[in-house]
Amino acid sequence: EDWSGFNIPGHVIKQFYDCYTPMCMRPKELDIVKAVQPLIDSGKKFYVIGTASCCDSDTLTHELRHATYYLDDNYREQCKAIYATIPENIKKAINARLKKYGYSPSVWEDETQAYLSTESVADLMQRFETDLDLSDVANAYAALKID
């Protein structure tokens, strides 16, 4: 309800499914579980993304980047390699803003790649409230292809 897009790793949905009976779920939770029931039952790795019908294509691409990061080992390793090269002052600025948004430190690398690969440098500087030059790292992430 607060974001134009969302993403849920399959293992999280499976854990939720294993913890709660359908009668304990809210209708929107039950809708998601019902929609992915065949994937839960298959035991295969999966990822759920959603966007508001009014969202722009960048929101969808942002969510697809999360899915690719979760599902594609090669893509994730390339992202981790880029993240390791980000200067500490830039990481600090990005992570401070992600923390303010309410993101757990466990997803900061993933959020960094999703934001930096889908937004313009000007928008990123505004989003992360920094005047640091984010162009090199944004270009590195944006160059990574997703299927």
PyRosetta script that sets phi, psi and omega in degrees:
from pyrosetta import init, pose_from_sequence

init()
pose = pose_from_sequence("EDWSGFNIPGHVIKQFYDCYTPMCMRPKELDIVKAVQPLIDSGKKFYVIGTASCCDSDTLTHELRHATYYLDDNYREQCKAIYATIPENIKKAINARLKKYGYSPSVWEDETQAYLSTESVADLMQRFETDLDLSDVANAYAALKID")
pose.set_psi(1, -20.5)
pose.set_omega(1, -178.3)
pose.set_phi(2, -99.9)
pose.set_psi(2, -11.6)
pose.set_omega(2, -174.6)
pose.set_phi(3, -125.0)
pose.set_psi(3, 155.3)
pose.set_omega(3, 177.3)
pose.set_phi(4, -84.0)
pose.set_psi(4, -8.7)
pose.set_omega(4, 176.4)
pose.set_phi(5, -146.2)
pose.set_psi(5, 157.6)
pose.set_omega(5, 176.5)
pose.set_phi(6, -148.4)
pose.set_psi(6, 163.7)
pose.set_omega(6, 179.0)
pose.set_phi(7, -148.3)
pose.set_psi(7, 144.4)
pose.set_omega(7, 179.9)
pose.set_phi(8, -139.0)
pose.set_psi(8, 118.0)
pose.set_omega(8, 175.1)
pose.set_phi(9, -63.0)
pose.set_psi(9, 143.3)
pose.set_omega(9, -178.5)
pose.set_phi(10, -55.9)
pose.set_psi(10, -38.4)
pose.set_omega(10, -178.7)
pose.set_phi(11, -64.9)
pose.set_psi(11, -28.6)
pose.set_omega(11, 177.9)
pose.set_phi(12, -70.6)
pose.set_psi(12, -42.2)
pose.set_omega(12, 177.1)
pose.set_phi(13, -63.3)
pose.set_psi(13, -41.4)
pose.set_omega(13, 179.0)
pose.set_phi(14, -61.9)
pose.set_psi(14, -44.5)
pose.set_omega(14, 178.0)
pose.set_phi(15, -61.5)
pose.set_psi(15, -43.0)
pose.set_omega(15, 178.6)
pose.set_phi(16, -61.3)
pose.set_psi(16, -46.3)
pose.set_omega(16, 180.0)
pose.set_phi(17, -59.5)
pose.set_psi(17, -40.4)
pose.set_omega(17, -179.1)
pose.set_phi(18, -71.6)
pose.set_psi(18, -23.3)
pose.set_omega(18, -176.4)
pose.set_phi(19, -90.7)
pose.set_psi(19, -28.6)
pose.set_omega(19, -171.8)
pose.set_phi(20, -124.1)
pose.set_psi(20, 141.6)
pose.set_omega(20, 173.6)
pose.set_phi(21, -82.8)
pose.set_psi(21, 156.4)
pose.set_omega(21, 178.9)
pose.set_phi(22, -53.6)
pose.set_psi(22, -34.0)
pose.set_omega(22, -178.5)
pose.set_phi(23, -69.8)
pose.set_psi(23, -16.1)
pose.set_omega(23, 178.1)
pose.set_phi(24, -92.7)
pose.set_psi(24, -6.9)
pose.set_omega(24, -177.0)
pose.set_phi(25, -89.2)
pose.set_psi(25, 147.4)
pose.set_omega(25, 171.8)
pose.set_phi(26, -71.9)
pose.set_psi(26, 156.8)
pose.set_omega(26, -178.0)
pose.set_phi(27, -53.6)
pose.set_psi(27, -41.7)
pose.set_omega(27, -178.9)
pose.set_phi(28, -69.3)
pose.set_psi(28, -31.2)
pose.set_omega(28, 175.7)
pose.set_phi(29, -69.5)
pose.set_psi(29, -42.8)
pose.set_omega(29, 179.0)
pose.set_phi(30, -63.4)
pose.set_psi(30, -37.9)
pose.set_omega(30, 177.4)
pose.set_phi(31, -59.5)
pose.set_psi(31, -43.7)
pose.set_omega(31, 179.8)
pose.set_phi(32, -65.9)
pose.set_psi(32, -46.2)
pose.set_omega(32, -179.2)
pose.set_phi(33, -60.8)
pose.set_psi(33, -45.0)
pose.set_omega(33, 179.2)
pose.set_phi(34, -61.5)
pose.set_psi(34, -39.7)
pose.set_omega(34, -177.8)
pose.set_phi(35, -65.6)
pose.set_psi(35, -31.7)
pose.set_omega(35, -176.9)
pose.set_phi(36, -108.1)
pose.set_psi(36, 10.6)
pose.set_omega(36, -178.6)
pose.set_phi(37, -51.5)
pose.set_psi(37, -44.3)
pose.set_omega(37, 178.3)
pose.set_phi(38, -60.9)
pose.set_psi(38, -34.3)
pose.set_omega(38, 178.2)
pose.set_phi(39, -71.0)
pose.set_psi(39, -40.5)
pose.set_omega(39, 176.3)
pose.set_phi(40, -59.1)
pose.set_psi(40, -47.6)
pose.set_omega(40, -178.0)
pose.set_phi(41, -66.0)
pose.set_psi(41, -29.3)
pose.set_omega(41, -176.9)
pose.set_phi(42, -71.2)
pose.set_psi(42, -25.1)
pose.set_omega(42, -177.0)
pose.set_phi(43, 78.6)
pose.set_psi(43, 1.2)
pose.set_omega(43, 179.9)
pose.set_phi(44, -80.4)
pose.set_psi(44, 155.6)
pose.set_omega(44, 176.6)
pose.set_phi(45, -71.6)
pose.set_psi(45, 131.7)
pose.set_omega(45, 179.1)
pose.set_phi(46, -146.9)
pose.set_psi(46, 171.6)
pose.set_omega(46, -176.3)
pose.set_phi(47, -147.4)
pose.set_psi(47, 138.9)
pose.set_omega(47, -179.9)
pose.set_phi(48, -113.1)
pose.set_psi(48, 129.8)
pose.set_omega(48, 172.6)
pose.set_phi(49, -124.9)
pose.set_psi(49, 154.5)
pose.set_omega(49, 176.7)
pose.set_phi(50, -147.8)
pose.set_psi(50, 150.0)
pose.set_omega(50, 176.6)
pose.set_phi(51, -139.3)
pose.set_psi(51, 153.9)
pose.set_omega(51, 174.2)
pose.set_phi(52, -69.9)
pose.set_psi(52, 147.8)
pose.set_omega(52, -178.3)
pose.set_phi(53, -62.2)
pose.set_psi(53, -22.2)
pose.set_omega(53, -178.6)
pose.set_phi(54, -91.5)
pose.set_psi(54, 0.9)
pose.set_omega(54, -173.9)
pose.set_phi(55, -72.9)
pose.set_psi(55, 160.0)
pose.set_omega(55, 177.8)
pose.set_phi(56, -87.1)
pose.set_psi(56, 171.7)
pose.set_omega(56, -177.0)
pose.set_phi(57, -66.6)
pose.set_psi(57, -25.5)
pose.set_omega(57, 177.8)
pose.set_phi(58, -64.0)
pose.set_psi(58, -35.0)
pose.set_omega(58, 178.6)
pose.set_phi(59, -64.7)
pose.set_psi(59, -45.9)
pose.set_omega(59, 178.1)
pose.set_phi(60, -61.6)
pose.set_psi(60, -45.0)
pose.set_omega(60, 179.5)
pose.set_phi(61, -62.6)
pose.set_psi(61, -40.0)
pose.set_omega(61, 176.4)
pose.set_phi(62, -56.7)
pose.set_psi(62, -47.6)
pose.set_omega(62, -179.6)
pose.set_phi(63, -67.8)
pose.set_psi(63, -36.0)
pose.set_omega(63, 176.7)
pose.set_phi(64, -65.4)
pose.set_psi(64, -33.7)
pose.set_omega(64, 176.2)
pose.set_phi(65, -63.5)
pose.set_psi(65, -39.9)
pose.set_omega(65, 175.9)
pose.set_phi(66, -61.8)
pose.set_psi(66, -45.9)
pose.set_omega(66, -179.3)
pose.set_phi(67, -61.0)
pose.set_psi(67, -43.6)
pose.set_omega(67, -179.9)
pose.set_phi(68, -64.4)
pose.set_psi(68, -40.8)
pose.set_omega(68, 178.1)
pose.set_phi(69, -59.0)
pose.set_psi(69, -39.0)
pose.set_omega(69, -179.3)
pose.set_phi(70, -76.0)
pose.set_psi(70, -41.4)
pose.set_omega(70, -170.7)
pose.set_phi(71, -91.6)
pose.set_psi(71, -25.7)
pose.set_omega(71, -172.3)
pose.set_phi(72, -111.0)
pose.set_psi(72, 104.6)
pose.set_omega(72, -177.9)
pose.set_phi(73, -57.7)
pose.set_psi(73, -41.3)
pose.set_omega(73, -178.6)
pose.set_phi(74, -64.0)
pose.set_psi(74, -46.5)
pose.set_omega(74, 178.5)
pose.set_phi(75, -59.8)
pose.set_psi(75, -47.0)
pose.set_omega(75, -178.6)
pose.set_phi(76, -60.4)
pose.set_psi(76, -41.7)
pose.set_omega(76, 179.2)
pose.set_phi(77, -65.7)
pose.set_psi(77, -37.4)
pose.set_omega(77, 176.3)
pose.set_phi(78, -64.4)
pose.set_psi(78, -41.4)
pose.set_omega(78, 177.8)
pose.set_phi(79, -63.4)
pose.set_psi(79, -43.1)
pose.set_omega(79, 179.7)
pose.set_phi(80, -62.6)
pose.set_psi(80, -37.4)
pose.set_omega(80, 178.5)
pose.set_phi(81, -65.3)
pose.set_psi(81, -41.1)
pose.set_omega(81, 176.8)
pose.set_phi(82, -65.0)
pose.set_psi(82, -46.6)
pose.set_omega(82, -178.5)
pose.set_phi(83, -56.8)
pose.set_psi(83, -38.4)
pose.set_omega(83, -178.8)
pose.set_phi(84, -65.1)
pose.set_psi(84, -21.4)
pose.set_omega(84, -179.1)
pose.set_phi(85, -94.2)
pose.set_psi(85, -6.5)
pose.set_omega(85, -178.6)
pose.set_phi(86, -69.0)
pose.set_psi(86, 127.8)
pose.set_omega(86, 177.6)
pose.set_phi(87, -57.3)
pose.set_psi(87, 145.2)
pose.set_omega(87, -175.3)
pose.set_phi(88, -58.1)
pose.set_psi(88, -35.6)
pose.set_omega(88, -179.7)
pose.set_phi(89, -66.1)
pose.set_psi(89, -32.8)
pose.set_omega(89, 177.4)
pose.set_phi(90, -73.4)
pose.set_psi(90, -45.2)
pose.set_omega(90, 176.9)
pose.set_phi(91, -56.9)
pose.set_psi(91, -43.2)
pose.set_omega(91, -178.2)
pose.set_phi(92, -60.8)
pose.set_psi(92, -43.8)
pose.set_omega(92, 179.6)
pose.set_phi(93, -65.0)
pose.set_psi(93, -44.9)
pose.set_omega(93, -180.0)
pose.set_phi(94, -64.7)
pose.set_psi(94, -48.7)
pose.set_omega(94, -177.1)
pose.set_phi(95, -64.7)
pose.set_psi(95, -35.2)
pose.set_omega(95, 177.9)
pose.set_phi(96, -62.3)
pose.set_psi(96, -40.5)
pose.set_omega(96, 179.9)
pose.set_phi(97, -72.2)
pose.set_psi(97, -40.9)
pose.set_omega(97, 177.9)
pose.set_phi(98, -61.0)
pose.set_psi(98, -39.6)
pose.set_omega(98, 176.8)
pose.set_phi(99, -61.9)
pose.set_psi(99, -43.5)
pose.set_omega(99, 179.3)
pose.set_phi(100, -62.7)
pose.set_psi(100, -34.4)
pose.set_omega(100, 177.1)
pose.set_phi(101, -71.2)
pose.set_psi(101, -15.4)
pose.set_omega(101, 179.0)
pose.set_phi(102, 101.0)
pose.set_psi(102, 8.9)
pose.set_omega(102, 178.6)
pose.set_phi(103, -75.2)
pose.set_psi(103, 141.3)
pose.set_omega(103, 174.4)
pose.set_phi(104, -72.2)
pose.set_psi(104, 144.5)
pose.set_omega(104, 175.0)
pose.set_phi(105, -55.0)
pose.set_psi(105, -24.0)
pose.set_omega(105, -179.5)
pose.set_phi(106, -65.5)
pose.set_psi(106, -16.9)
pose.set_omega(106, -179.2)
pose.set_phi(107, -116.0)
pose.set_psi(107, 7.1)
pose.set_omega(107, -177.1)
pose.set_phi(108, -60.4)
pose.set_psi(108, -41.4)
pose.set_omega(108, 178.4)
pose.set_phi(109, -62.4)
pose.set_psi(109, -44.9)
pose.set_omega(109, -179.8)
pose.set_phi(110, -64.2)
pose.set_psi(110, -45.3)
pose.set_omega(110, 179.1)
pose.set_phi(111, -63.8)
pose.set_psi(111, -38.2)
pose.set_omega(111, 179.1)
pose.set_phi(112, -59.6)
pose.set_psi(112, -47.9)
pose.set_omega(112, -179.2)
pose.set_phi(113, -65.9)
pose.set_psi(113, -36.7)
pose.set_omega(113, -178.5)
pose.set_phi(114, -68.5)
pose.set_psi(114, -45.0)
pose.set_omega(114, 178.8)
pose.set_phi(115, -68.9)
pose.set_psi(115, -47.6)
pose.set_omega(115, -173.5)
pose.set_phi(116, -70.9)
pose.set_psi(116, -19.7)
pose.set_omega(116, 179.7)
pose.set_phi(117, -90.2)
pose.set_psi(117, -7.5)
pose.set_omega(117, -172.6)
pose.set_phi(118, -125.4)
pose.set_psi(118, -6.1)
pose.set_omega(118, -177.9)
pose.set_phi(119, -119.8)
pose.set_psi(119, 154.6)
pose.set_omega(119, 176.4)
pose.set_phi(120, -67.5)
pose.set_psi(120, 157.4)
pose.set_omega(120, -180.0)
pose.set_phi(121, -60.6)
pose.set_psi(121, -40.2)
pose.set_omega(121, 179.1)
pose.set_phi(122, -61.6)
pose.set_psi(122, -43.6)
pose.set_omega(122, 178.6)
pose.set_phi(123, -66.0)
pose.set_psi(123, -37.9)
pose.set_omega(123, 178.9)
pose.set_phi(124, -64.9)
pose.set_psi(124, -42.1)
pose.set_omega(124, 179.9)
pose.set_phi(125, -62.7)
pose.set_psi(125, -37.6)
pose.set_omega(125, 177.1)
pose.set_phi(126, -70.6)
pose.set_psi(126, -46.9)
pose.set_omega(126, -179.1)
pose.set_phi(127, -57.5)
pose.set_psi(127, -45.0)
pose.set_omega(127, -175.6)
pose.set_phi(128, -94.1)
pose.set_psi(128, 7.5)
pose.set_omega(128, 176.1)
pose.set_phi(129, 48.2)
pose.set_psi(129, 56.9)
pose.set_omega(129, -178.6)
pose.set_phi(130, -141.1)
pose.set_psi(130, 153.9)
pose.set_omega(130, 172.0)
pose.set_phi(131, -106.3)
pose.set_psi(131, 8.7)
pose.set_omega(131, 177.1)
pose.set_phi(132, -68.3)
pose.set_psi(132, 149.1)
pose.set_omega(132, -179.6)
pose.set_phi(133, -79.2)
pose.set_psi(133, 109.3)
pose.set_omega(133, -178.9)
pose.set_phi(134, -97.4)
pose.set_psi(134, 2.8)
pose.set_omega(134, -171.1)
pose.set_phi(135, -63.6)
pose.set_psi(135, -42.1)
pose.set_omega(135, -177.9)
pose.set_phi(136, -62.5)
pose.set_psi(136, -48.0)
pose.set_omega(136, -178.2)
pose.set_phi(137, -70.8)
pose.set_psi(137, -37.8)
pose.set_omega(137, 177.5)
pose.set_phi(138, -62.4)
pose.set_psi(138, -42.9)
pose.set_omega(138, 178.7)
pose.set_phi(139, -64.5)
pose.set_psi(139, -37.2)
pose.set_omega(139, 179.3)
pose.set_phi(140, -64.2)
pose.set_psi(140, -45.6)
pose.set_omega(140, 178.3)
pose.set_phi(141, -66.8)
pose.set_psi(141, -43.8)
pose.set_omega(141, -177.8)
pose.set_phi(142, -62.5)
pose.set_psi(142, -27.2)
pose.set_omega(142, 180.0)
pose.set_phi(143, -71.9)
pose.set_psi(143, -18.5)
pose.set_omega(143, 179.4)
pose.set_phi(144, -73.0)
pose.set_psi(144, 129.3)
pose.set_omega(144, -178.7)
pose.set_phi(145, -89.9)
pose.set_psi(145, 143.9)
pose.set_omega(145, 173.1)
pose.set_phi(146, -119.9)
pose.set_psi(146, 151.0)
pose.set_omega(146, 179.5)
pose.set_phi(147, -94.3)
pose.dump_pdb("model.pdb")
